[in-house]
Amino acid sequence: MTQITKDMVIADLLKSEIAEIAVPLLRSMGMQCLGCAMASNETIEEACQAHDVDADEMVARLSAFIKK
């Protein structure tokens, strides 16, 4: 099972078992460019900073899906 952290790379998140849930959540929080080369090499924290999203909230929301 994947552990979601702020230093997790977006590309790894998109390959995880929660990718189907992660993509719509990331997009709903303003991250529309998940397929671009720059985004796939960013960490969750870096992507959140670039999109003015709270990284702790993002990690908490993603982690909640793993616990279900």
C-alpha positions, 0 to 999 in steps of 0.5 A, spaced: 500 500 500 502 506 498 504 511 503 502 519 501 507 524 503 508 531 501 515 529 498 512 523 493 513 525 486 506 526 482 508 521 477 509 516 482 502 518 485 499 517 478 502 510 478 499 508 485 493 504 487 489 510 488 490 514 481 483 513 479 481 517 485 487 522 485 487 525 478 480 528 479 482 530 486 488 533 484 484 537 478 479 539 482 484 543 487 486 546 480 492 542 478 490 541 471 497 539 468 498 532 470 500 530 464 506 535 463 513 533 464 514 538 469 508 536 473 510 529 473 517 530 476 514 535 481 513 533 488 506 533 491 508 539 495 512 543 489 505 542 485 501 544 491 506 551 492 505 552 484 497 552 485 496 555 491 494 549 495 495 547 502 500 540 501 498 538 508 490 538 506 492 535 499 496 529 503 490 528 508 485 528 503 489 523 498 491 518 504 483 518 506 482 514 500 487 509 502 484 508 509 477 506 506 
